[in-house]
């Protein structure tokens, strides 16, 4: 029997936590990335399907990281949770920054 509990992956957990942090339903996320079908995102989150051509729009919409995605292949669930929480913390920090602070960080990165 195929159940969510036995098929959840680190990647799926990463996607779910990022989506939930943004306050979006699975259907809302599917619409944002142009995927059809109400179960599309659910299937990604439980590890039933891989996003394929939707990977780039999915990670972009969720403010996710391709580096995290690659690292999470075959990783334990805890690693997916850890990387998602780190990403969410960074995004929350950025949201609190003023435009001037953000520009200063960008300039430092480009040096």
C-alpha positions in Angstrom: 0.0 0.0 0.0 1.3 3.4 -1.0 0.9 5.9 1.8 2.3 9.4 2.4 4.1 8.3 5.5 6.3 5.8 3.7 6.9 7.9 0.6 7.8 11.3 2.0 11.3 12.3 0.9 13.7 15.0 2.0 13.0 16.9 -1.2 9.2 16.6 -0.7 9.4 17.8 2.8 11.6 20.8 1.6 8.9 21.8 -0.9 6.1 21.4 1.6 7.8 23.5 4.3 8.7 26.3 1.9 5.1 26.3 0.4 3.6 26.4 3.9 5.9 29.2 5.0 4.6 31.3 2.1 1.0 30.5 3.1 0.1 28.9 -0.2 -2.2 25.8 -0.8 -1.0 23.1 -3.1 -3.5 24.3 -5.7 -2.2 27.9 -5.5 1.4 26.8 -6.0 0.4 24.6 -9.0 -1.3 27.6 -10.6 1.7 29.8 -9.9 4.0 27.4 -11.8 1.6 26.6 -14.6 1.0 23.0 -13.7 -2.3 21.4 -14.3 -4.2 19.1 -12.0 -5.1 19.6 -8.4 -2.8 16.8 -7.2 0.4 17.9 -9.0 2.1 19.5 -6.0 0.9 16.9 -3.7 2.6 14.2 -5.8 5.8 16.2 -5.7 5.6 16.6 -1.9 5.0 12.9 -1.2 7.7 11.8 -3.6 5.4 10.2 -6.0 6.6 12.4 -9.0 9.5 14.6 -9.7 8.8 18.1 -10.9 10.7 17.7 -14.2 10.1 20.7 -16.4 8.4 22.5 -13.5 11.5 22.3 -11.3 12.9 25.8 -12.1 9.5 27.5 -11.8 8.8 25.6 -8.6 12.0 26.5 -6.9 11.7 30.1 -8.1 8.2 30.5 -6.8 9.2 28.9 -3.4 12.4 30.9 -3.2 14.1 27.5 -3.0 17.7 26.6 -4.0 18.8 24.3 -6.7 21.9 23.6 -4.6 19.5 22.4 -1.8 17.5 20.3 -4.3 20.6 18.5 -5.6 21.9 17.9 -2.1 18.6 16.4 -1.0 18.5 13.6 -3.4 18.4 10.4 -1.3 19.0 12.5 1.9 17.3 11.6 5.2 14.1 13.5 6.0 15.8 15.5 8.7 18.1 17.1 6.1 15.1 18.3 4.1 13.6 19.9 7.2 16.9 21.4 8.2 17.5 23.0 4.8 14.0 24.3 4.5 14.1 25.9 7.9 17.5 27.5 7.0 16.0 28.9 3.8 12.9 30.2 5.6 15.1 31.9 8.2 17.1 33.6 5.5 14.0 34.8 3.7 12.5 36.1 6.9 15.7 38.0 7.6 15.6 39.5 4.1 12.0 40.6 4.5 13.1 42.7 7.5 15.9 44.4 5.7 15.5 47.9 4.3 16.1 48.5 0.6 19.4 50.2 1.4 20.6 47.2 3.4 19.6 44.8 0.6 21.5 47.0 -1.9 24.6 47.0 0.3 24.6 43.2 0.4 24.2 43.0 -3.4 27.2 45.3 -3.9 29.3 43.2 -1.5 28.4 40.1 -3.4 29.4 41.6 -6.8 32.8 42.7 -5.6 
